[in-house]
Amino acid sequence: MSSPASTSRRGGGRPGLGITQSIVLGQRNAMSMRVLVGDEVGTSPGGVRASEKWIWLTTFRKNLTYGSTDPDVPDISELENNEKEAIDLIRGLDRPSREAERMTTILADLGRGFQAMKDLGTIVEDEDEEEEEESADKNGKDPPPDATRVSELLLTLRDFVGERIDYAKAFVAIGGLSLLLGGAAERVRIPRNVRSTCLRVLADLVQLNRSVQYSLLDNDGVRALAAIYFAEFVDAETNNNEGDDGKIRGRVVKTMGAAVCGHPGAERMFCTSPEARKVIESGVGMHQADESLPAPPVALRRQCLAFLCDLLGPAAAKRSSDYGKRVERFTPVLEYIAGTMLDDESEPDWECRELTIKTLRYVARNERGAINDSMKETIATCGAKRVEKMKALDRAESNASVSEQNDEELYLWKTLTESLEKP
């Protein structure tokens, strides 16, 4: 196998990953996760009508109102009984409670906020915002969009649903996952801070509630997240992502990790998919030699390494019957991070170096794992250099945090070296 340096580097053009940007996820009415990622409003790949691009919002608002003439969305009567019951819980049809009324208000306000962004495509920030909202209310129209308000509503929704299984199921049934995925996917009309909040809320809900996790997996949500991730790459020709800090992609990866890790079947499918593994590969900076993408931001590198560490860690090894095959599939990534993310000269971020050492140690410790001779040599050379440098540190002139960090890294290198030396 060729060395990582010869085939990959931190930099490269837009990768030819073969991932479609028009993805239809699931066929169930309440969970119609039709997330269409296009470059412009009014256009979408594959000949999809522009109106379908926002079907996630139309479906969500229709489920809230129990009435719409939109022919593109199935009638609420077509839902299954358990989905109707979940929606009834939110709307408090039998006996309205303060909680039900509060949640209904939050969801309705969210729907109006996203609808206003769809219709206007601008964010109101001037002093006449309240007057414009009052005027819109009088005319029976949605008020102008306020990104800050929508983000606050999303976070309130997360806190409200949280670990409540009943409300989580109701949120899913009413099309809540489609709302969050659709909001995160829309790159033209919805601002980056709202898109980022959609992903943050989705990741938290998936982590907090098993029913949300299963619903996301059952409806091919990981595929939608992958489409959002790869749509965020900087386009060298249009520079349409100027100033990208990796926050959107980092939160996509965090959501993927929350959905996949801990679920044996989902882990197996993710690890066996070359397209899925490319999320981690690109996130740590492993690009093909003919690409010209910039190095991924540190926040994205950390998130991808944390995801990789979870997939190859001790808990994952216990869940996986084919852990050795999993390690083999990730060997190109392991070779890459061993060659570029152990030394502070090539990887200045301490958290990235720490995650890299831990990942390699986990693999080396497991009898089904395999660190090949080339990697061992690379690790040993870098380890000797790092240990010598840290031992030579003048602690009298170093602050406490630096000294503590060096002690931790020395310990990690010691445990990694011991793991590699085991027969």
Disulfide bonds with the S-S distance in Angstrom:
none
